[in-house]
Amino acid sequence: MPDAGPKRALSLIVAGIQTLLDEKKCDASNIRAIGVSCGGPLDRIRGIIQSPPNLKTWVDVPIVRMLSRKFSVPCRLENDANACAVAEHRYGAGRGARNMVFLTMGTGLGAGIIVENQLYRGVNDLAGEIGHIRLTPSGPIGHNKRGSAEGWASGGGMAQIARREIQRARRRGLKTRLGAAGSVTARDVAIAARRGDAVAIEIARIAGERLGAVLAILVDILNPDRIVIGGLAMRFGTALLGPAREVMMREALAESARSCLVMPAGLGEKIGDVAALCVAEGI
């Protein structure tokens, strides 16, 4: 419940840690470090979460200081795309890759970049904000930018695409399992697509082709040997990744595209937990 604010969430985090300690019959002295993986913007060095789009009530929350004081252990904060990139590179679908890109593809779209087995952060810790690039002059809104990669290829963007496609389908008299256009989520689309709903499959195709354009840009600029995609890629599978791979192969340099394997995250729903552990270890 992001709108409930950070106080309630922090109390739940503390309670969850305490429950884990109780289950293991340990106390806080057994904790070596705490890792927090969170969407940006954030200040990794100062340990502050700075009002991410999906946590609008979290404004300059000093989470590292709070948790460090509570448990008297080191606490580290990292952008979730970077943390998940390291997790997949070490333990998931990215194992063995020297140059890898991880795409979050959840509510938003971000990237964590591994170059020669090292996390690449950029001069301001802002490397990998692929969702901010503009793919088209108009279109769904993401990153407060119409036609952005996040607008076209994210959970929030897919919901916008769904509204348009549901209205179009109903004007044409087509049936769909999807409900009211204004309330459909990417999860709803994934469920309907798995059940063979033609409108849902079309929504996935549209988002997948735009994702393919993003992949082609990443391939041409970074020449990775692997691109690992979390979130929606795990839920949609080939309905999303099939069109994406086709566009990537058509648009990117042929040799670079042939050398790049595109796959869903290997850690599945555990990726957030493993990412936080990687942050605690120090990445």
Secondary structure, 3 states (H helix, E strand, C coil): CHHHCHHHHHHHHHHHHHHHHHHCCCCHHHCCCEEEEECCCEECCCCEECCCCCCCCCCCECHHHHHHHHHCCCEEEEEHHHHHHHHHHHHCCCCCCCCEEEECCCCCCCEEEEECCEEECCCCCCCCCHHHCECCCCCCEECCEECEHHHHCCHHHHHHHHHHHHHHHHHCCCCCCCCCHHHCCHHHHHHHHHCCCHHHHHHHHHHHHHHHHHHHHHHHHHCCCEEEECCHHHHHCHHHHHHHHHHHHHHCCHHHHHCCEEEECCCHHHHHHHHHHHHHHCC
